[in-house]
Amino acid sequence: MGEGVRLAVLDLPLAEELQRPGWLEAVLRVHTYLAVAVDLDCPRAHALLSESSSLGLFNTSFYWLLLRDDASLHPEQVIDSNLSLSLGLETELTLAVNASSGRPRLYDVYQTAPPPWGRTFAPAMNLPGKPVNWNPRTWKLDGRTNLHGLVLNATIVIQKYGNNGWRPSESEIIEYLTNYEHNYYDTMTKFSYAVFLYATQLFNFRSRMFPTPSWGYKWNGTFDGMVSLLMNGTANVGITTAGIRTVRLPVIDFISSQTWLNAPKFILRHPRTARSTLNIFLHPLSPGVWFSIASIVVVTVAGTHFIGWVQVKLSQLNVTDNTWSSCLILVVGAICQQGSSEVPKQMAGRIFFLSLLVFTFVVYQFYTCSIVSTLLTEPPKTIHQLSDIMRTHMTIGVEDILTARDTLYRFQADPEIRKMYLTKIKPKKEDAFHTVEEGVALMKRGGFAFYVDPAAAYKLIEDTFSEQEKCDLTEVWMHEPDVHTLPIQKRSPYKKLFNFGMRLALEYGVVKRERRKWHSRRPECVLAKNHRSHVSIGLIEFRPALLLLAAGMMLALFVLVHEIMHHRGAMRHARQRPRYRGHDERVDKAGRGRFARGYIRSTRDDDAGGIVISGDYADERGRRGFEGERGAIDTEYRGARRADADVLEARLGLAKMRRRSLLPAVDPNP
């Protein structure tokens, strides 16, 4: 005998003992890969083969050799009519006709399916005049891949099957599965059906479809959907790929070749607020540079004030506003490229001011270029895992599909997934589950993370999202991708056949072609490649500038109200005082007296019976109804102007004052 084949010679018992339940099974089950030779001319051989057929012993575990001297019947007739055996595609049965002669005819016998669905085939193993070929097949099913139009029952998952009473015919189902217009519905099923069609053409068989809305999940100890149809024998094979689960392995088998990778994930538009808007204005310069610029501003303001003071002291310029606030406005205006209405006329002042303008121009160029490059650069994405989503205020939704619900149930042991489920999904109940169209629409608005199969979502995103919205997309994995493959009946004779077919589909590129067709590609961000793309700045990026402007306007309004209140208080106090007596009001040393504003006043001695008068003050007194002699008013006015002249003469000299026209000519003896 050949290597690895054991031969057991057993004496068949009497007919009564042969019909005893369990005898044959007890004998043959203890031997694996046992070669059984049966002489069909034996009266009890038919009972032995009938019992073996009912027990399903014509499988891959046993090699059968049937010996027959009568050559009047064709080998197929011997199996179907005479013996009525139930064989399979993997049956190892050799029929030897004319066994007692020196040159028996050998036939390799198998059936595409048990009667009455399948047919029996018995190709000859040896031809006349040629040696016997004891191993005509290079592999198990070599020469048996043609099923000759066999009809196999196949179950297929259609999610909306049964919803709203939808019970389509098989022709309507085929039209639905081959329609590419709405490929985001049942994407996995449509891909699986396309690959299954290749297998039907390769092995020459047809299918009768049994639709179901579920892949097969265990509820209260029993399976539903596709797994249930495979278990009870309604279907021989599944068309839709299914995930390999430990709970399913005891009841069904799976094809070893992986055809579909189920990889649902969270898809969301990354919030643009992930980048600090204040950082846009502070990032261009380092903290050390900011401190250096602030120090230079302080030094420049002090230098501007000092140069103005020296120019006034040396009497080389007219009297100008040389206050600290004016100097600060001058320097800040130069930094902001605003220039100045005051042009220094002294050489030192011009050199100082020109150096300030050049310095601020260089700093301004560095600052603005850095801001532009920052805005053109894609903002960093900080959401990379489920915990990052949980730290945001985003709403979470799940695709309304059984595989997604099963995933949430299976991964409850993961603390992050369980926390997400309890805080984001369970409180909303069914409101947390959305169709693909609803979820993508909510995702487009922003602030929404959608757990969905990308194969179903990418097509809608490509059709409905703008280019900028596509660039904002971020994907977050919740778990590892799930391997899906074709399910099949437990101990099915077609398992190796479909393994072979799916392997050929992978090698020939059929699976890759169909996957490209039905699994849409991720929408590409073209703005990142187009350097001339338009970049729009929104209110979020512009918010710090608006806040700064609003703060300045509020501060100015507060100061204005304070000045108005202070002015009204001063006017009220001035009206309450009857007159000014016993002193002369002089222009103060800093030069910011009321001489320039027309409020210089002078008083005379109380005994002279005069009145306090000045330019604006006289008008004020006149409006209040005061009546005085015209000559006395003129006399007091000239006395006030002379007192002012005395003050300035002490500082600059009378000749210089008159030469520079700071004071009109005053009669020394009015």
Secondary structure, DSSP 8 states (H G I E B T S, - for coil): --TT-EE-------HHHHTSTTHHHHHHTT-SSEEEEEETTSTTHHHHHHHHHHTT-SSTTEEEEEEE---SS-HHHIIIIII-----TT-EEEEEESTTSSS-EEEEEEESSSTTTS-EE--BS--TTS---S---SSTTTT----TTEEEEEEEE-TTTTGGG----HHHHHHHHT--TTTTSSHHHHHHHHHHHHHHHHHTEEEEEEEES-S--EETTEE-HHHHHHHTTS-SEESS-EE--TTTTTTEEE-SS--EEE--EEEEE--GGGS-HHHHHHTTS-HHHHHHHHHHHHHHHHHHHHHHHHHHHTT-S------HHHHHHHHHHHHTT---S----SHHHHHHHHHHHHHHHHHHHHHHHHHHHHHHS-------SHHHHHTS--EEEEESSHHHHHHHHHTTTSHHHHHHIIIIIGGGGGGGEE-HHHHHHHHHHSSEEEEE-HHHHHHHHHHH--HHHHHTEEEE-SS--EEEE-EEETT-TTHHHHHHHHHHHHHTTHHHHHHHHHS-------TTT-TT------HHHHHHHHHHHHHHHHHHHHHHHHHHHHHHHHHHHHHH-----S------TTS-STTTTT---B---GGGT---B-HHHHHHHHHTT----HHHHHHHHHHHHHHHHHHHHHHH-HHHHHHTTSS----S--
